[in-house]
Amino acid sequence: MCAGDLRQFRPELRCLAVRLSSYITEAVRHQLAMDGLTEIVASLEEEHGALTEQEIEAARRELFGDVNAEDVERGAA
């Protein structure tokens, strides 16, 4: 394919590049937020100790109702 053939695709490629850039930006933003939460949890666990399975299950019930842990982890809640 020569350069002249690529000109017809420039608008579509530009649009794709913007969407891809937005997707990557959002993915990085999400990962940074998750990293921040990991740090907060680690700090709280260091200060107060790790949560027990009973505490985790009580929190799941409060947040998601009466679904089991496997459903929550699969995103079915």
Gaussian input, Z-matrix of N, CA and C with variables (Angstrom, degrees):
# hf/3-21g

backbone

0 1
 N
 C     1     B1
 C     2     B2     1     A1
 N     3     B3     2     A2     1     D1
 C     4     B4     3     A3     2     D2
 C     5     B5     4     A4     3     D3
 N     6     B6     5     A5     4     D4
 C     7     B7     6     A6     5     D5
 C     8     B8     7     A7     6     D6
 N     9     B9     8     A8     7     D7
 C    10    B10     9     A9     8     D8
 C    11    B11    10    A10     9     D9
 N    12    B12    11    A11    10    D10
 C    13    B13    12    A12    11    D11
 C    14    B14    13    A13    12    D12
 N    15    B15    14    A14    13    D13
 C    16    B16    15    A15    14    D14
 C    17    B17    16    A16    15    D15
 N    18    B18    17    A17    16    D16
 C    19    B19    18    A18    17    D17
 C    20    B20    19    A19    18    D18
 N    21    B21    20    A20    19    D19
 C    22    B22    21    A21    20    D20
 C    23    B23    22    A22    21    D21
 N    24    B24    23    A23    22    D22
 C    25    B25    24    A24    23    D23
 C    26    B26    25    A25    24    D24
 N    27    B27    26    A26    25    D25
 C    28    B28    27    A27    26    D26
 C    29    B29    28    A28    27    D27
 N    30    B30    29    A29    28    D28
 C    31    B31    30    A30    29    D29
 C    32    B32    31    A31    30    D30
 N    33    B33    32    A32    31    D31
 C    34    B34    33    A33    32    D32
 C    35    B35    34    A34    33    D33
 N    36    B36    35    A35    34    D34
 C    37    B37    36    A36    35    D35
 C    38    B38    37    A37    36    D36
 N    39    B39    38    A38    37    D37
 C    40    B40    39    A39    38    D38
 C    41    B41    40    A40    39    D39
 N    42    B42    41    A41    40    D40
 C    43    B43    42    A42    41    D41
 C    44    B44    43    A43    42    D42
 N    45    B45    44    A44    43    D43
 C    46    B46    45    A45    44    D44
 C    47    B47    46    A46    45    D45
 N    48    B48    47    A47    46    D46
 C    49    B49    48    A48    47    D47
 C    50    B50    49    A49    48    D48
 N    51    B51    50    A50    49    D49
 C    52    B52    51    A51    50    D50
 C    53    B53    52    A52    51    D51
 N    54    B54    53    A53    52    D52
 C    55    B55    54    A54    53    D53
 C    56    B56    55    A55    54    D54
 N    57    B57    56    A56    55    D55
 C    58    B58    57    A57    56    D56
 C    59    B59    58    A58    57    D57
 N    60    B60    59    A59    58    D58
 C    61    B61    60    A60    59    D59
 C    62    B62    61    A61    60    D60
 N    63    B63    62    A62    61    D61
 C    64    B64    63    A63    62    D62
 C    65    B65    64    A64    63    D63
 N    66    B66    65    A65    64    D64
 C    67    B67    66    A66    65    D65
 C    68    B68    67    A67    66    D66
 N    69    B69    68    A68    67    D67
 C    70    B70    69    A69    68    D68
 C    71    B71    70    A70    69    D69
 N    72    B72    71    A71    70    D70
 C    73    B73    72    A72    71    D71
 C    74    B74    73    A73    72    D72
 N    75    B75    74    A74    73    D73
 C    76    B76    75    A75    74    D74
 C    77    B77    76    A76    75    D75
 N    78    B78    77    A77    76    D76
 C    79    B79    78    A78    77    D77
 C    80    B80    79    A79    78    D78
 N    81    B81    80    A80    79    D79
 C    82    B82    81    A81    80    D80
 C    83    B83    82    A82    81    D81
 N    84    B84    83    A83    82    D82
 C    85    B85    84    A84    83    D83
 C    86    B86    85    A85    84    D84
 N    87    B87    86    A86    85    D85
 C    88    B88    87    A87    86    D86
 C    89    B89    88    A88    87    D87
 N    90    B90    89    A89    88    D88
 C    91    B91    90    A90    89    D89
 C    92    B92    91    A91    90    D90
 N    93    B93    92    A92    91    D91
 C    94    B94    93    A93    92    D92
 C    95    B95    94    A94    93    D93
 N    96    B96    95    A95    94    D94
 C    97    B97    96    A96    95    D95
 C    98    B98    97    A97    96    D96
 N    99    B99    98    A98    97    D97
 C   100   B100    99    A99    98    D98
 C   101   B101   100   A100    99    D99
 N   102   B102   101   A101   100   D100
 C   103   B103   102   A102   101   D101
 C   104   B104   103   A103   102   D102
 N   105   B105   104   A104   103   D103
 C   106   B106   105   A105   104   D104
 C   107   B107   106   A106   105   D105
 N   108   B108   107   A107   106   D106
 C   109   B109   108   A108   107   D107
 C   110   B110   109   A109   108   D108
 N   111   B111   110   A110   109   D109
 C   112   B112   111   A111   110   D110
 C   113   B113   112   A112   111   D111
 N   114   B114   113   A113   112   D112
 C   115   B115   114   A114   113   D113
 C   116   B116   115   A115   114   D114
 N   117   B117   116   A116   115   D115
 C   118   B118   117   A117   116   D116
 C   119   B119   118   A118   117   D117
 N   120   B120   119   A119   118   D118
 C   121   B121   120   A120   119   D119
 C   122   B122   121   A121   120   D120
 N   123   B123   122   A122   121   D121
 C   124   B124   123   A123   122   D122
 C   125   B125   124   A124   123   D123
 N   126   B126   125   A125   124   D124
 C   127   B127   126   A126   125   D125
 C   128   B128   127   A127   126   D126
 N   129   B129   128   A128   127   D127
 C   130   B130   129   A129   128   D128
 C   131   B131   130   A130   129   D129
 N   132   B132   131   A131   130   D130
 C   133   B133   132   A132   131   D131
 C   134   B134   133   A133   132   D132
 N   135   B135   134   A134   133   D133
 C   136   B136   135   A135   134   D134
 C   137   B137   136   A136   135   D135
 N   138   B138   137   A137   136   D136
 C   139   B139   138   A138   137   D137
 C   140   B140   139   A139   138   D138
 N   141   B141   140   A140   139   D139
 C   142   B142   141   A141   140   D140
 C   143   B143   142   A142   141   D141
 N   144   B144   143   A143   142   D142
 C   145   B145   144   A144   143   D143
 C   146   B146   145   A145   144   D144
 N   147   B147   146   A146   145   D145
 C   148   B148   147   A147   146   D146
 C   149   B149   148   A148   147   D147
 N   150   B150   149   A149   148   D148
 C   151   B151   150   A150   149   D149
 C   152   B152   151   A151   150   D150
 N   153   B153   152   A152   151   D151
 C   154   B154   153   A153   152   D152
 C   155   B155   154   A154   153   D153
 N   156   B156   155   A155   154   D154
 C   157   B157   156   A156   155   D155
 C   158   B158   157   A157   156   D156
 N   159   B159   158   A158   157   D157
 C   160   B160   159   A159   158   D158
 C   161   B161   160   A160   159   D159
 N   162   B162   161   A161   160   D160
 C   163   B163   162   A162   161   D161
 C   164   B164   163   A163   162   D162
 N   165   B165   164   A164   163   D163
 C   166   B166   165   A165   164   D164
 C   167   B167   166   A166   165   D165
 N   168   B168   167   A167   166   D166
 C   169   B169   168   A168   167   D167
 C   170   B170   169   A169   168   D168
 N   171   B171   170   A170   169   D169
 C   172   B172   171   A171   170   D170
 C   173   B173   172   A172   171   D171
 N   174   B174   173   A173   172   D172
 C   175   B175   174   A174   173   D173
 C   176   B176   175   A175   174   D174
 N   177   B177   176   A176   175   D175
 C   178   B178   177   A177   176   D176
 C   179   B179   178   A178   177   D177
 N   180   B180   179   A179   178   D178
 C   181   B181   180   A180   179   D179
 C   182   B182   181   A181   180   D180
 N   183   B183   182   A182   181   D181
 C   184   B184   183   A183   182   D182
 C   185   B185   184   A184   183   D183
 N   186   B186   185   A185   184   D184
 C   187   B187   186   A186   185   D185
 C   188   B188   187   A187   186   D186
 N   189   B189   188   A188   187   D187
 C   190   B190   189   A189   188   D188
 C   191   B191   190   A190   189   D189
 N   192   B192   191   A191   190   D190
 C   193   B193   192   A192   191   D191
 C   194   B194   193   A193   192   D192
 N   195   B195   194   A194   193   D193
 C   196   B196   195   A195   194   D194
 C   197   B197   196   A196   195   D195
 N   198   B198   197   A197   196   D196
 C   199   B199   198   A198   197   D197
 C   200   B200   199   A199   198   D198
 N   201   B201   200   A200   199   D199
 C   202   B202   201   A201   200   D200
 C   203   B203   202   A202   201   D201
 N   204   B204   203   A203   202   D202
 C   205   B205   204   A204   203   D203
 C   206   B206   205   A205   204   D204
 N   207   B207   206   A206   205   D205
 C   208   B208   207   A207   206   D206
 C   209   B209   208   A208   207   D207
 N   210   B210   209   A209   208   D208
 C   211   B211   210   A210   209   D209
 C   212   B212   211   A211   210   D210
 N   213   B213   212   A212   211   D211
 C   214   B214   213   A213   212   D212
 C   215   B215   214   A214   213   D213
 N   216   B216   215   A215   214   D214
 C   217   B217   216   A216   215   D215
 C   218   B218   217   A217   216   D216
 N   219   B219   218   A218   217   D217
 C   220   B220   219   A219   218   D218
 C   221   B221   220   A220   219   D219
 N   222   B222   221   A221   220   D220
 C   223   B223   222   A222   221   D221
 C   224   B224   223   A223   222   D222
 N   225   B225   224   A224   223   D223
 C   226   B226   225   A225   224   D224
 C   227   B227   226   A226   225   D225
 N   228   B228   227   A227   226   D226
 C   229   B229   228   A228   227   D227
 C   230   B230   229   A229   228   D228

   B1=1.4463
   B2=1.5235
   B3=1.3064
   B4=1.4609
   B5=1.5260
   B6=1.3272
   B7=1.4693
   B8=1.5273
   B9=1.3171
   B10=1.4611
   B11=1.5177
   B12=1.3215
   B13=1.4578
   B14=1.5299
   B15=1.3250
   B16=1.4656
   B17=1.5236
   B18=1.3244
   B19=1.4703
   B20=1.5214
   B21=1.3007
   B22=1.4657
   B23=1.5365
   B24=1.3234
   B25=1.4586
   B26=1.5292
   B27=1.3233
   B28=1.4643
   B29=1.5269
   B30=1.3240
   B31=1.4763
   B32=1.5364
   B33=1.3181
   B34=1.4583
   B35=1.5216
   B36=1.3331
   B37=1.4582
   B38=1.5243
   B39=1.3227
   B40=1.4614
   B41=1.5278
   B42=1.3015
   B43=1.4634
   B44=1.5232
   B45=1.3131
   B46=1.4654
   B47=1.5266
   B48=1.3344
   B49=1.4595
   B50=1.5245
   B51=1.3187
   B52=1.4692
   B53=1.5152
   B54=1.3349
   B55=1.4733
   B56=1.5223
   B57=1.3237
   B58=1.4635
   B59=1.5254
   B60=1.3166
   B61=1.4556
   B62=1.5274
   B63=1.3090
   B64=1.4626
   B65=1.5154
   B66=1.3103
   B67=1.4647
   B68=1.5225
   B69=1.3228
   B70=1.4624
   B71=1.5272
   B72=1.3173
   B73=1.4577
   B74=1.5167
   B75=1.3151
   B76=1.4650
   B77=1.5287
   B78=1.3206
   B79=1.4673
   B80=1.5318
   B81=1.3131
   B82=1.4668
   B83=1.5257
   B84=1.3268
   B85=1.4652
   B86=1.5324
   B87=1.3167
   B88=1.4636
   B89=1.5289
   B90=1.3289
   B91=1.4610
   B92=1.5234
   B93=1.3160
   B94=1.4634
   B95=1.5251
   B96=1.3259
   B97=1.4605
   B98=1.5226
   B99=1.3338
   B100=1.4602
   B101=1.5270
   B102=1.3310
   B103=1.4626
   B104=1.5218
   B105=1.3222
   B106=1.4614
   B107=1.5211
   B108=1.3365
   B109=1.4614
   B110=1.5215
   B111=1.3214
   B112=1.4641
   B113=1.5253
   B114=1.3196
   B115=1.4658
   B116=1.5253
   B117=1.3209
   B118=1.4670
   B119=1.5210
   B120=1.3185
   B121=1.4651
   B122=1.5276
   B123=1.3295
   B124=1.4611
   B125=1.5241
   B126=1.3071
   B127=1.4579
   B128=1.5246
   B129=1.3320
   B130=1.4676
   B131=1.5240
   B132=1.3353
   B133=1.4654
   B134=1.5304
   B135=1.3146
   B136=1.4662
   B137=1.5310
   B138=1.3246
   B139=1.4637
   B140=1.5296
   B141=1.3480
   B142=1.4704
   B143=1.5274
   B144=1.3179
   B145=1.4575
   B146=1.5202
   B147=1.3291
   B148=1.4700
   B149=1.5283
   B150=1.3215
   B151=1.4614
   B152=1.5253
   B153=1.3157
   B154=1.4601
   B155=1.5178
   B156=1.3272
   B157=1.4689
   B158=1.5235
   B159=1.3256
   B160=1.4632
   B161=1.5339
   B162=1.3247
   B163=1.4629
   B164=1.5268
   B165=1.3148
   B166=1.4690
   B167=1.5172
   B168=1.3167
   B169=1.4674
   B170=1.5248
   B171=1.3341
   B172=1.4675
   B173=1.5308
   B174=1.3353
   B175=1.4664
   B176=1.5262
   B177=1.3377
   B178=1.4731
   B179=1.5191
   B180=1.3402
   B181=1.4711
   B182=1.5238
   B183=1.3244
   B184=1.4660
   B185=1.5226
   B186=1.3310
   B187=1.4633
   B188=1.5229
   B189=1.3520
   B190=1.4572
   B191=1.5168
   B192=1.3181
   B193=1.4568
   B194=1.5093
   B195=1.3060
   B196=1.4672
   B197=1.5291
   B198=1.3342
   B199=1.4644
   B200=1.5185
   B201=1.3277
   B202=1.4671
   B203=1.5314
   B204=1.3051
   B205=1.4707
   B206=1.5173
   B207=1.3295
   B208=1.4689
   B209=1.5262
   B210=1.3373
   B211=1.4736
   B212=1.5229
   B213=1.3386
   B214=1.4649
   B215=1.5278
   B216=1.3211
   B217=1.4653
   B218=1.5236
   B219=1.3313
   B220=1.4725
   B221=1.5176
   B222=1.3390
   B223=1.4619
   B224=1.5134
   B225=1.3254
   B226=1.4577
   B227=1.5181
   B228=1.3188
   B229=1.4708
   B230=1.5094
   A1=108.25
   A2=117.92
   A3=120.58
   A4=110.01
   A5=116.28
   A6=122.10
   A7=111.70
   A8=117.50
   A9=120.77
   A10=111.93
   A11=117.40
   A12=121.28
   A13=111.55
   A14=117.46
   A15=121.31
   A16=112.70
   A17=117.89
   A18=120.90
   A19=112.10
   A20=117.35
   A21=119.78
   A22=112.02
   A23=117.53
   A24=121.23
   A25=113.19
   A26=118.27
   A27=120.38
   A28=113.72
   A29=121.31
   A30=119.26
   A31=112.25
   A32=116.53
   A33=119.89
   A34=111.38
   A35=116.43
   A36=120.34
   A37=111.23
   A38=116.57
   A39=120.52
   A40=109.88
   A41=117.18
   A42=121.96
   A43=110.25
   A44=117.11
   A45=121.49
   A46=110.74
   A47=116.59
   A48=120.84
   A49=110.60
   A50=118.14
   A51=121.24
   A52=110.10
   A53=117.68
   A54=120.32
   A55=110.48
   A56=117.10
   A57=120.97
   A58=109.92
   A59=117.22
   A60=121.49
   A61=110.23
   A62=118.37
   A63=122.14
   A64=110.70
   A65=116.89
   A66=121.78
   A67=110.64
   A68=116.58
   A69=120.86
   A70=110.17
   A71=117.42
   A72=121.04
   A73=110.72
   A74=117.24
   A75=121.12
   A76=111.10
   A77=118.18
   A78=121.31
   A79=110.62
   A80=117.15
   A81=120.66
   A82=109.83
   A83=117.09
   A84=121.15
   A85=110.14
   A86=117.19
   A87=122.09
   A88=110.67
   A89=116.82
   A90=120.00
   A91=111.42
   A92=117.55
   A93=120.41
   A94=110.99
   A95=116.74
   A96=120.34
   A97=110.34
   A98=117.44
   A99=120.72
   A100=111.01
   A101=116.78
   A102=120.46
   A103=110.36
   A104=116.56
   A105=120.65
   A106=111.45
   A107=116.89
   A108=119.91
   A109=111.23
   A110=116.79
   A111=120.84
   A112=110.49
   A113=115.95
   A114=120.17
   A115=111.08
   A116=117.36
   A117=121.27
   A118=110.31
   A119=116.95
   A120=120.91
   A121=110.61
   A122=116.81
   A123=120.47
   A124=110.90
   A125=116.73
   A126=121.17
   A127=111.24
   A128=116.63
   A129=120.34
   A130=111.62
   A131=117.15
   A132=119.79
   A133=111.08
   A134=116.39
   A135=119.92
   A136=110.24
   A137=115.30
   A138=120.09
   A139=112.94
   A140=117.34
   A141=121.46
   A142=114.21
   A143=117.33
   A144=120.05
   A145=110.68
   A146=115.20
   A147=120.94
   A148=110.51
   A149=115.91
   A150=120.90
   A151=109.90
   A152=115.51
   A153=119.90
   A154=108.88
   A155=117.30
   A156=121.20
   A157=110.60
   A158=117.48
   A159=121.28
   A160=110.51
   A161=117.96
   A162=121.20
   A163=111.08
   A164=115.35
   A165=119.70
   A166=110.25
   A167=117.52
   A168=121.16
   A169=111.01
   A170=118.03
   A171=121.21
   A172=110.51
   A173=116.75
   A174=120.97
   A175=110.56
   A176=117.20
   A177=120.51
   A178=110.84
   A179=115.75
   A180=119.32
   A181=110.96
   A182=116.47
   A183=120.16
   A184=111.40
   A185=116.69
   A186=120.76
   A187=113.52
   A188=116.40
   A189=119.97
   A190=114.23
   A191=117.85
   A192=119.38
   A193=110.55
   A194=115.58
   A195=120.81
   A196=111.54
   A197=116.76
   A198=121.15
   A199=107.82
   A200=116.01
   A201=117.55
   A202=110.82
   A203=116.02
   A204=122.39
   A205=112.08
   A206=117.94
   A207=120.10
   A208=110.73
   A209=117.03
   A210=120.02
   A211=111.19
   A212=116.60
   A213=121.17
   A214=109.29
   A215=117.25
   A216=120.66
   A217=111.96
   A218=117.14
   A219=121.54
   A220=111.18
   A221=117.21
   A222=119.72
   A223=112.75
   A224=117.54
   A225=121.03
   A226=112.41
   A227=118.09
   A228=120.63
   A229=110.74
   D1=130.82
   D2=179.73
   D3=-95.22
   D4=171.33
   D5=-175.03
   D6=-58.47
   D7=-36.87
   D8=179.54
   D9=-62.42
   D10=-36.12
   D11=179.05
   D12=-68.05
   D13=-31.05
   D14=-178.31
   D15=-74.48
   D16=-24.67
   D17=-178.07
   D18=-57.54
   D19=-35.45
   D20=-178.38
   D21=-67.00
   D22=-19.26
   D23=-178.38
   D24=-98.20
   D25=-5.06
   D26=-175.21
   D27=-55.28
   D28=-48.22
   D29=-179.63
   D30=-60.02
   D31=-41.53
   D32=179.23
   D33=-67.01
   D34=-40.46
   D35=178.80
   D36=-66.16
   D37=-39.15
   D38=178.27
   D39=-63.53
   D40=-43.96
   D41=178.43
   D42=-62.68
   D43=-44.12
   D44=178.12
   D45=-61.87
   D46=-41.82
   D47=-179.63
   D48=-64.25
   D49=-39.63
   D50=178.45
   D51=-65.81
   D52=-44.37
   D53=179.27
   D54=-64.08
   D55=-42.57
   D56=179.96
   D57=-64.82
   D58=-42.69
   D59=178.51
   D60=-61.86
   D61=-42.65
   D62=177.95
   D63=-63.61
   D64=-41.96
   D65=179.17
   D66=-62.35
   D67=-45.95
   D68=-179.42
   D69=-65.81
   D70=-42.62
   D71=178.01
   D72=-58.30
   D73=-45.81
   D74=179.62
   D75=-66.21
   D76=-38.43
   D77=178.24
   D78=-63.94
   D79=-41.77
   D80=178.50
   D81=-66.59
   D82=-43.09
   D83=178.26
   D84=-59.01
   D85=-43.84
   D86=178.82
   D87=-62.97
   D88=-44.85
   D89=-179.27
   D90=-63.57
   D91=-39.47
   D92=177.72
   D93=-64.29
   D94=-39.04
   D95=176.98
   D96=-64.03
   D97=-43.16
   D98=178.80
   D99=-64.64
   D100=-39.09
   D101=176.76
   D102=-61.79
   D103=-41.27
   D104=178.03
   D105=-63.11
   D106=-41.53
   D107=177.88
   D108=-64.84
   D109=-38.07
   D110=178.07
   D111=-61.04
   D112=-41.92
   D113=178.15
   D114=-64.61
   D115=-41.57
   D116=179.21
   D117=-63.18
   D118=-46.42
   D119=179.72
   D120=-61.06
   D121=-45.02
   D122=179.92
   D123=-60.62
   D124=-41.84
   D125=179.32
   D126=-64.60
   D127=-44.50
   D128=179.21
   D129=-66.88
   D130=-38.68
   D131=177.45
   D132=-65.48
   D133=-36.60
   D134=178.01
   D135=-64.73
   D136=-39.90
   D137=-177.39
   D138=-77.70
   D139=-39.69
   D140=-171.44
   D141=-115.52
   D142=-6.76
   D143=-174.86
   D144=90.43
   D145=161.58
   D146=-178.43
   D147=-72.05
   D148=153.26
   D149=175.94
   D150=-70.52
   D151=145.79
   D152=175.24
   D153=-82.76
   D154=163.64
   D155=176.44
   D156=-59.36
   D157=-36.19
   D158=179.44
   D159=-65.52
   D160=-40.23
   D161=178.10
   D162=-66.34
   D163=-40.68
   D164=178.56
   D165=-64.30
   D166=-44.96
   D167=179.92
   D168=-64.36
   D169=-40.00
   D170=177.71
   D171=-62.38
   D172=-40.38
   D173=178.04
   D174=-65.48
   D175=-41.21
   D176=177.54
   D177=-59.48
   D178=-46.43
   D179=179.93
   D180=-61.68
   D181=-40.80
   D182=179.98
   D183=-65.42
   D184=-40.52
   D185=-177.37
   D186=-79.54
   D187=-41.04
   D188=-168.92
   D189=-117.31
   D190=-0.09
   D191=-177.34
   D192=84.48
   D193=-153.83
   D194=-172.12
   D195=-95.26
   D196=58.54
   D197=175.07
   D198=-109.73
   D199=157.97
   D200=-179.23
   D201=-86.04
   D202=166.42
   D203=-175.21
   D204=-60.24
   D205=-36.89
   D206=-178.53
   D207=-64.25
   D208=-38.40
   D209=177.89
   D210=-63.99
   D211=-42.15
   D212=-179.66
   D213=-64.11
   D214=-45.87
   D215=-178.19
   D216=-65.06
   D217=-31.68
   D218=177.44
   D219=-78.87
   D220=-11.45
   D221=-178.41
   D222=86.15
   D223=16.27
   D224=-177.45
   D225=-80.80
   D226=-11.18
   D227=-177.20
   D228=-75.10

